Amino acid sequence: MISEKLKKGVLLIAEPSIIGDLSFNRSVVLLADHNDEGSVGFILNKPLDYTIQDLIPEIHARFKIYNGGPVEQDNLYFIHNIPNLIPNSIEISNGIYWGGDFESTKDLINEGKIKKNNIRFFLGYTGWESHQLEQEMEANSWIISPNVYENKIIGKSATHFWKEKILELGGDYVIWSNAPENPILN
């Protein structure tokens, strides 16, 4: 078992026992902020059937959009690894930044200066009120894992990300790696 503490930049791996929750079943969440007032994260492995151009036609790129979580799903958020290009970015950790000047970002994408492995877009985010995430940790809903990918996590494929993280845990988790997403269908 990984013994990390809750802090900005860690990954939260959904326990296999989270079944039936469409947002969090088999999710890997990047914790973008964590303090006494609450926590914010983005689900990294739930791509949607949209691209940035579908949502914002003046952006001439086909970057995939991800379901960031169930909160404010009508808002667009982004993380990136190019703070030198995007002003007003907030560092999460390990060279990963959250947000920044969106007008500059649109222009840089259209100029080809931002590539898909530099930025990831989300509809919505995952949010926890004060101490709610700690309660979920005590209920064994999440496993904390270090972000060993650092800022390269932005280009990480979402396809088998949860399974990879579960296999890394080893032990009793290995059996869950090949289980169907809905055990009733087994």
C-alpha angles and dihedrals in degrees: 000000000000113000105204124142127234109272140131113291101027123119122241112211115200112239112243087243090073096097126160095019103119094199100046108024105119093353130157110202127194106216102225098178136008127176142129091287095056145280139276129198143162125229105235102191107049107089118189128214092256136090127207089256091056089058100034109027094190089067108085100206136093098222110157121247119224132206099249093187143294098289120094095348090174090066127081120225132177143195124199146169100226109082090153088067102036114060122216095025120158117223115233096180142283093038094307117130134192124220128323136165105345097195090057089046092054091050093047092050091050090048090053093243093119117059128194092259088058099057141029124195126209136190104217131346140239114255136184128190121231109310093352093115091049088054090051089050090053088050089054095242095134140035116211115224130177116247098245090171091063111186092348088074087088091070094041114124114248096205101095100004097122092046091050092052092047091050090051089058090059123183116071091354094070092074090058093055093078099031116115116261089244109038091201087070091058 
